[in-house]
Amino acid sequence: MLKDKYHALSSREQLIIKLATPLVLILIAWLVLIKPIIDTQAKLNKSIANKEQQLTWMKNNAGNLQSSPSAAMSITSTSQLRQLMNQLLQVHKITVERIQNINNNAVSYLFNNSQFDDVLRLVKDLQEMGVTTSQLQISSAKTPGRVNSRLTVTLGN
């Protein structure tokens, strides 16, 4: 059927079909196979370049994130001390059961059923920041690996 239609065409039309068929097949292959592969490769290369740029930026700015003792030196009131402690407690995922002002310079925190490692990391960060820990009481909780703690921090030395 298709062969009969082809033979019914003039020799000029047959020549055009013979030349156009490979071009159409190449165009279809380009649109279906080659172009999507090239586009995907370009997107991946661009993504890799962006990730490398972000990594370089992070490496260059990693030193800026380290806390310094000067952060504690700028604390002049118990409200600033409480703000700092709230941030650290949030970072270490420690839930506070009770907060109590002891005097104008000290604040006491009570945490029950906290991870022992989280409490140790909190104390270490406080020490690195230059915050004075005047009292720390740790007792074991009912759950293994968890502790009940009372921490008192003070302004200055």
Secondary structure, DSSP 8 states (H G I E B T S, - for coil): -HHHHHHHS-HHHHHHHHHHHHHHHHHHHIIIIIHHHHHHHHHHHHHHHHHHHHHHHHHHHGGGGS--THHHHT--SHHHHHHHHHHHHHHTT---SEEEE-SSSEEEEEEEEEEHHHHHHHHHHHHHHT-EEEEEEEEE-SSTTEEEEEEEEES--
